[in-house]
Amino acid sequence: MVGSSCATVCYLHRHMKSMKEIGSPFSSPRLHSQMRVTIAGILQGILFLFTALWIFIHYSSKVFSSTSFDDNILYTVISLYKFGTTLNLGIGQAFYSASYLIMLYMASTSMSTSVWLNFFYYTQIVPAQQALFTWVKRNIKSIIYWGLFGDGMFIITGFTSTNANPTDTASLTVLLHTLTASECLKIIYVFFCLCVMLGSSCATVCYLHRHMKSMKESGSPFSSPRLHSQMRVTIAGILQGILFLFTALWIFIHYSSKVLSSTSFDDNILYTVISLYKFGTTLNLGIGQAVFRQRAADICLKAKQALKL
């Protein structure tokens, strides 16, 4: 048990090291499957090690000592080993799929949520001039909820098609066509989100520019709290649009390489880019909040006082 696990780990370590040296991606399904099996083997080896140690102690006490442990303790240890084996081999696969789905869902919805938030700010700042836009402003919450629900269904559908297991050559061909269509739909989806993000940001900036220009001509002051709030939201929307633009460009490159090229980038790079986007979004939205700025000012003041002491 321990020997086979160590040998497998050593082989995979050398194999991944050689792949890194030649520049091969680590995103192949076979390598992921081997890594999953190896991790399960390591956990199984740890379970076996502790169980074997107790068996040695149990039988050694019978041979070398006048007192021995109750056999029921041994049966309990073996039952726990069987329970751990069931969890490791059975639920472990479902847990991996569930955790991967949650990570994929969070990474995808973090981008679509910021798009809907930017669109919501646009509907609240820019006054309605057409009947359609008036209806959108009146039903904006329902539209956003249904949009987020559609995002979730689209993400789960893409996850299902990606993790399908073909059984023959015909099924493999269908799966390849399905994956290609899925990648193309993801590109179209991100392009649509990019258009909504940039369009709403640009429309809000243009409206505020005209509004401030008319206020200047009429001699109105720029000190109204509502105008300051709108400007703050607009600046946050512009920064969010810039973040989204760079992230969307990488997503286009990532999925286009899968469709148009024989080599593709590692999925972990995409998740890293989206994680950086989420970090930037957190900072952008946090700085826009009065409570965040007040707490940051308090921390800076306390730090200055501590340095003076």
C-alpha positions in Angstrom: 0.0 0.0 0.0 2.6 2.5 1.1 5.1 1.4 -1.6 2.6 1.7 -4.5 1.4 5.1 -3.3 4.9 6.5 -3.0 5.9 5.0 -6.4 2.9 6.6 -8.0 3.5 10.0 -6.4 7.2 9.9 -7.5 6.2 9.0 -11.1 3.6 11.8 -11.3 6.1 14.3 -9.8 8.7 13.4 -12.5 6.0 13.4 -15.2 4.7 16.8 -14.3 8.2 18.2 -14.0 9.1 17.0 -17.5 5.8 18.5 -18.8 6.7 21.8 -17.2 10.1 21.8 -18.8 8.7 21.1 -22.3 5.9 23.6 -21.8 3.0 21.1 -22.0 -0.3 22.2 -20.3 -1.5 20.5 -17.1 -5.2 20.6 -18.2 -5.4 17.2 -19.9 -8.3 15.1 -18.5 -6.0 12.1 -18.2 -3.5 13.9 -16.0 -6.4 15.3 -13.8 -7.7 11.7 -13.5 -4.3 10.4 -12.5 -3.9 13.1 -9.9 -7.3 12.4 -8.4 -6.5 8.7 -8.2 -3.1 9.4 -6.6 -4.7 11.7 -4.0 -7.3 9.0 -3.2 -4.5 6.5 -2.9 -2.5 8.6 -0.5 -5.6 9.1 1.7 -6.2 5.4 1.5 -2.6 4.7 2.5 -2.9 7.0 5.6 -6.1 5.1 6.6 -4.4 1.8 6.1 -1.3 2.9 8.0 -3.2 3.8 11.2 -5.3 0.7 11.0 -2.3 -1.5 10.5 -0.5 0.1 13.5 -3.5 -0.7 15.7 -3.5 -4.3 14.4 0.2 -4.6 15.2 -0.4 -3.2 18.7 -3.4 -5.5 19.2 -1.7 -8.7 18.3 1.6 -7.8 19.8 -0.1 -7.3 23.2 -1.4 -10.8 22.9 2.0 -12.3 22.1 4.4 -10.2 24.3 2.2 -9.1 27.2 0.0 -10.7 29.7 -2.8 -8.1 29.1 -4.4 -7.6 25.8 -7.0 -5.2 24.3 -10.6 -6.1 23.7 -11.3 -7.6 20.3 -14.3 -5.3 20.0 -11.9 -2.3 19.8 -10.2 -4.0 16.8 -13.5 -4.5 15.1 -14.4 -0.9 15.7 -11.1 0.3 14.1 -11.7 -1.9 11.1 -15.3 -0.6 10.8 -13.9 2.9 10.8 -11.4 2.0 8.2 -14.2 0.6 6.0 -16.2 3.7 6.6 -13.3 5.9 5.6 -12.6 3.8 2.5 -16.3 4.3 1.4 -16.0 8.0 1.9 -12.7 8.2 0.1 -13.7 6.1 -2.9 -17.3 7.0 -3.2 -18.1 10.4 -1.9 -14.7 11.8 -2.9 -15.6 11.8 -6.6 -18.9 13.5 -6.0 -17.2 16.0 -3.7 -14.6 16.8 -6.4 -17.2 17.4 -9.0 -19.4 19.5 -6.6 -16.4 21.6 -5.5 -15.3 22.2 -9.1 -18.9 23.2 -10.1 -19.1 25.6 -7.2 -15.7 27.2 -8.1 -16.7 27.4 -11.8 -20.1 28.9 -10.8 -18.6 31.5 -8.5 -16.0 32.5 -11.0 -18.6 32.9 -13.8 -21.3 34.7 -11.7 -18.8 37.1 -10.3 -18.4 38.6 -13.8 -22.1 38.5 -14.8 -23.1 40.0 -11.4 -20.9 43.1 -11.9 -22.4 43.5 -15.4 -26.0 43.5 -14.0 -24.9 45.9 -11.2 -23.5 48.3 -13.8 -26.6 48.1 -15.8 -28.7 48.7 -12.7 -26.8 51.9 -11.9 -27.3 53.0 -15.5 -31.1 52.6 -15.2 -31.1 54.5 -11.9 -29.0 57.5 -13.1 -30.1 58.0 -16.7 -33.7 59.2 -17.0 -36.1 57.1 -19.1 -36.9 58.7 -22.5 -38.6 55.8 -24.3 -41.4 53.4 -23.4 -39.2 50.3 -23.5 -36.6 51.9 -21.2 -39.4 53.0 -18.8 -40.6 49.4 -18.6 -37.1 48.2 -18.0 -36.6 50.7 -15.1 -40.0 49.7 -13.6 -39.1 45.9 -13.7 -35.4 46.1 -13.3 -35.3 43.7 -10.3 -37.2 41.0 -12.0 -35.1 41.4 -15.1 -31.9 41.0 -13.1 -33.1 38.0 -11.1 -34.1 36.2 -14.3 -30.8 37.2 -15.9 -28.9 35.7 -13.0 -31.0 32.6 -13.2 -30.2 32.3 -16.9 -26.5 32.7 -16.1 -26.7 29.9 -13.7 -28.4 27.5 -16.1 -26.0 28.4 -18.8 -23.0 27.7 -16.6 -24.4 24.4 -15.3 -25.2 23.3 -18.9 -21.7 24.0 -20.0 -20.3 22.1 -17.0 -22.5 19.1 -17.8 -21.3 19.0 -21.5 -17.7 19.4 -20.5 -17.8 16.5 -18.0 -19.7 14.0 -20.2 -18.1 10.6 -20.7 -18.2 9.2 -24.3 -18.7 5.4 -24.7 -17.8 4.9 -28.3 -16.3 6.7 -31.4 -19.7 8.2 -32.4 -20.3 9.5 -28.9 -16.8 11.0 -28.9 -17.4 12.8 -32.1 -20.7 14.2 -30.8 -18.9 15.3 -27.6 -16.2 17.1 -29.5 -18.8 19.0 -31.6 -20.7 19.8 -28.4 -17.6 21.1 -26.7 -16.7 23.3 -29.7 -20.3 24.7 -29.7 -20.0 25.3 -25.9 -16.8 27.2 -26.3 -18.3 29.4 -29.1 -21.4 30.1 -26.9 -19.1 31.2 -24.1 -17.3 33.6 -26.4 -20.6 35.0 -27.6 -21.9 35.3 -24.0 -18.8 37.1 -22.8 -19.0 39.5 -25.8 -22.6 40.3 -25.0 -21.7 41.0 -21.3 -18.8 43.2 -22.5 -21.2 45.2 -24.8 -23.7 45.7 -21.9 -20.9 46.7 -19.5 -19.2 49.2 -21.8 -22.5 50.4 -23.3 -24.1 51.2 -19.9 -20.8 52.9 -18.6 -20.5 55.0 -21.7 -24.1 56.0 -21.7 -23.9 57.0 -18.0 -20.8 59.1 -18.6 -22.3 60.9 -21.6 -25.5 61.7 -19.6 -23.5 63.0 -16.6 -21.3 65.1 -19.0 -24.4 66.7 -20.6 -26.0 67.2 -17.2 -23.0 68.9 -15.6 -22.6 71.0 -18.8 -26.2 72.2 -18.5 -25.7 72.9 -14.7 -22.6 75.0 -15.5 -24.5 77.0 -18.1 -27.4 77.6 -15.7 -25.0 78.5 -12.8 -26.2 75.7 -10.6 -23.7 74.5 -7.9 -21.9 71.1 -8.2 -22.1 70.5 -4.5 -25.4 68.5 -4.3 -25.0 65.1 -2.6 -27.0 63.4 -5.3 -24.6 64.6 -8.0 -21.6 63.5 -6.0 -23.2 60.1 -5.5 -23.9 59.7 -9.2 -20.3 60.8 -10.1 -18.9 58.3 -7.6 -21.0 55.5 -9.0 -20.0 56.4 -12.5 -16.3 56.4 -11.7 -16.7 53.0 -10.1 -18.5 51.8 -13.2 -15.7 53.1 -15.5 -13.1 51.3 -13.4 -15.3 48.1 -13.4 -15.6 48.4 -17.1 -11.8 48.6 -17.5 -11.4 45.5 -15.3 -14.0 43.7 -17.2 -12.5 44.6 -20.6 -9.0 43.1 -19.7 -10.6 40.0 -18.2 -12.9 39.5 -21.2 -9.9 39.9 -23.6 -8.2 37.0 -21.8 -11.3 34.9 -21.9 -11.6 35.5 -25.6 -7.9 34.4 -26.0 -8.5 31.4 -23.8 -11.6 30.0 -25.5 -10.4 31.0 -29.0 -7.2 28.9 -28.5 -9.4 25.9 -27.7 -11.5 26.4 -30.8 -9.0 27.6 -33.4 -5.7 26.1 -32.2 -4.4 22.7 -31.3 -2.8 24.1 -28.1 -4.7 25.8 -25.4 -4.0 27.6 -22.1 -4.3 26.0 -18.7 -7.7 26.5 -17.1 -6.0 27.5 -13.9 -4.7 30.6 -15.6 -8.2 31.6 -16.4 -9.3 31.0 -12.8 -6.4 33.1 -11.6 -7.4 36.0 -14.0 -11.0 35.8 -12.8 -9.8 35.7 -9.1 -7.8 38.9 -9.7 -10.9 40.4 -11.3 -12.9 39.5 -8.3 -10.3 41.1 -6.0 -10.3 44.3 -8.1 -14.1 44.3 -8.0 -14.1 44.0 -4.2 -11.7 46.9 -3.9 -13.6 49.0 -6.4 -17.0 48.5 -4.7 -15.5 48.8 -1.2 -13.8 52.1 -1.8 -17.1 53.5 -3.2 -18.8 52.9 0.2 -18.7 55.7 2.8 -18.3 53.2 5.6 -15.2 51.6 4.0 -13.6 55.1 3.5 -14.4 56.1 7.0 -12.9 52.9 8.5 -9.8 53.2 6.2 -9.3 56.8 7.4 -9.7 55.7 11.1 -7.1 52.9 10.5 -4.7 55.4 8.9 -5.2 57.9 11.8 -4.5 55.2 14.4 -1.4 54.0 12.5 -0.1 57.6 12.5 -0.7 57.9 16.2 1.0 54.6 16.9 4.0 55.7 14.9 4.3 59.0 16.8 4.3 57.0 20.1 
